[in-house]
Amino acid sequence: MREVMEQSDDKVLENALANGVDLMSYMTKFQWDKAKYPTALPLSSLADIITKEVSQMETELKSRAAAYSSVKTSLQSMEYKLHGSLQTCSLKDIVRKEDLVTSEHLTTLLVVVTRGSYLQWERTYESFSQFVVPRSSRKLYEDGEGGVFSVTLFKRAVCEFKAKAQESKFTVREYSFDLEAKQEQERQQRSIQKKEQYGIFVRWLKVNFSQVFIAWIHLKALRVFAESVLRYGLPVNYQALLLHTDKKRSKKLREDLASLFKHLDPTASNSKTDVSFDIPGLCQPEYLSYICFYINTNLLELS
C-alpha cells in the first residue's frame, strides 16, 4: 500500500484500518470472530483456515500488483520518451504543418544531428540520394545535445536516404501528425487507465489489509491459547491481557512482569531479551514464566 501510494504515509494510515478503525482501537476492543473462525473446530483447523485465507490473498496480491505495475511502467516509459532525448521526445511543439512538404511525389524527413556534426550534415545530406531537393534542409529545433533538421526528397528515395544517413550516424525520426496524435491519445488512455487501476487497487488493498491484520491478531490469540494450555495444563484457567507500551518502557515492563509472575515457574529465564524478536521458525523465543507475544502496530516503521 505504501509503495502504490508512493510513500504518502498519511494516506497509508488513513487506509490501513481493521474493521474500519485504527489498529490500536481494534486491538483494545478485540473479540474472537466466532462466525469466521468457529471455536468448535480443532485448533489445527482454525490455523488452516487462517493460512488458506492469507495465502489466497497473497496470490491475488501478486497478480494485482503485477498488473498495476505493468500499466504504471508503460506510462512511465511513454512519459520518459515524451520528455527524453531528441531521438525519442515528442515533436508536437516543435514541428508545424508548414515545416513538412507532403505531395504525390515529395515528402519531408526529420533528422537528429548532434551539435558537433552540423557542418558535416550541411555538406553531405544532399549526397545521400540524387533525389534530395537541393538546399531543402532547415533547422527546426536544437538543445544542448543537437538539433532537429528537416529535409525534402522524393518518396522513392526515402529508403536509400535513411540507409546513407545511418551510415553517417544521423538519426531519421519517424514522424507524422497522425502518428503524433495517435501516440498522444495512447498516453492519455494509459494515464486514465492508471488512475482507474490505482483506485481499484487501493480499495482492494484497504479491504484485504484489514482482513490480513484481523487474521494475524486471531492467530496471535490462538497462540496465546495453545501455549497457555501447553504450559499450565487443563482445565483451562488463565487470563489473557493486552499490555500497551512503547520501546522506552518495554524493558521495565518485562522486568516487572518477570518479578510478578516468577512464582508460576521459578526456573523461567529472567533475561532481558527483546520480545520483538519472537519470529517463529527463525529463532527460539525466550522462555518466560508467563506467555507473551509481541505485536507492533506501527507497520510503517516495520516497512
Summary of the structure (lengths in Angstrom):
residues: 303
radius of gyration: 33.7
end to end distance: 10.5
largest distance: 102.9
contacts: 737
relative contact order: 0.12
helix: 54%
strand: 10%
